[in-house]
Amino acid sequence: MHHPKRRAVGLASVAIALASATACGSGSAADSGASGEGGKLKVVATTTQVADFVRTIGGDRVAVTQLVKPNTSPHEYEPTPAAIQAIGQAELLVKNGVGLEDAWLAKTVQTSAFHGQAVDTSADVTLRHGEDEETGKPADDPHIWHNPQNAKIMCAAIEKALAKADPAHTADYEQRFTDYAAKLDALDKDIERQINSLPEEGRKLVTNHDAFGYYIDRYRLTFVGSVIPDFSDQAELSGTQLDNLVKKIKDEKVKAVFGESSLPPKTAQTIAAEAGVKVVAGDGSLYGDSLGPDGSAGDTYLKSEAFNTKTIVDALK
């Protein structure tokens, strides 16, 4: 469930705090200059995945501020004074797009007085269409990165934006993109190989929320249902819907229910218990909306998708 009033109040408080900090001598965007530490390009990236892509393509030429923290939901992010100040000083603001950040980003950018270049990494991605659970209106699926070929398109957009902002190092950005694109292609082939090792009738997925549609489409799995039946992770199943999902799991002979690292495991555990199937929740659950913290099995995009695939295949064998 969304809370627009609470968010509006939060942004107002953040704006006041930011103004106070600036008045007390913390320094303005104009004072600090456009370039970051050591002449690096100052980039703000909204989500964990986008930030990972920017760091990979930008290398040591960029200073990246990542807004959404590991293992947290980008749907309900609340901006901090530091985040607003970083956006105000950034040369590039890179977002996932497809509405993932709509609940908070536009107001945050307005508050920050951002004057750099905004980059929508979803611009050239072919989108999946669905429906907003709360409003019943058509909606596009924002979880585009779960197809490595889409990740490559996102990275191409980032490479072009970095080269435009810092043309002297275009060759560096192009080379890093080429190298990373090869790794994304290898990941894509490896995921396909592993999923194809499962019996076709066993390739059925029940997830915590509807975040894996691009993955399911790419690797030809069957989506049976989700604990939260929405592209957002804020909706809830009714009692009847819960019963229907349990029945469907039994009827379809689904082997497991998969939780997500950024969501509480309780409902997924309950549904799995009622259906009498395995649950992958809590520690070791899928990286859905967010990458994991440094040192975890999902602290980069490549590692998170490899981990998700192994987790799915092991549970569905």
QUIMODA-V849901 format. One line per field, one symbol per residue. ss: DSSP state (H for helix, E for strand, L for the rest). phi: phi as a letter, one per 30 degrees, with the letter a starting at -180 (. if undefined). psi: psi as a letter, one per 30 degrees, with the letter a starting at -180 (. if undefined). A space follows every 50 residues. Layout:
ss = ???
phi = ???
psi = ???
This chain:
ss = LLLHHHHHHHHHHHHHHHHHHHHHHHLLHHHHLLELHHHLEEEEELLHHH HHHHHHHHHHHEEEEELLLLLLLLLLLLLLHHHHHHHHHLLEEEELLLLL LLLLHHHHHHHHLLLLEEEELLLLLLLLEEELLLLLLEEELLLHHHLHHH HHHHHHHHHHHHHHHLHHHHHHHHHHHHHHHHHHHHHHHHHHHHHHLLLH HHLEEEEEELLLHHHHHHHLLEEEEEEELLLLLLLLLLHHHHHHHHHHHH HLLLLEEELELLLLLHHHHHHHHHHLLEEELLLLLELLLLLLLLLLLLLL HHHHHHHHHHHHHHHHL
phi = .dbdddddddddddddddddddddjdjcddddidddeiidddbccdcddd ddddddddhddbccccdddehbdddbdcdcedddddddcddbbcbdihie cedbdeddddddidbdccbcddecddcdcabdddcidebcddddddcedd eddddddddddddddbddcedddddddeddeddddddedddeddddddee dcdbbbcdbdccddddddchccddlbdcdaddccdbddeddddddedddd ddhdcaccdbdcbddedddddddddibdbcbididddcdbdcdejddbdb dedddddedddddddcd
psi = klieeeeeeeeeeeeeeeeeeefggfkleeeflekakgglkjkkkeleee eeeeeeefbgfkjkjkeklkglkfehkjkleeeeeeeffkekjkleahfe geffeeeeeeefhkgakkjjffegkklkkbkkeefglkkkjfhffgjfee eeeeeeeeeeeeeefiffgeeeeeeeeeeeeeeeeeeeeeeeeeeffkke fgikkklelifgeeeeeeghlkjellejilelgflkkleeeeeeeeeeee efhkflkklkfgkkfeeeeeeeeefhllkjlbkglljdfklllkflfhfl eeeeeeeeeeeeeeff.
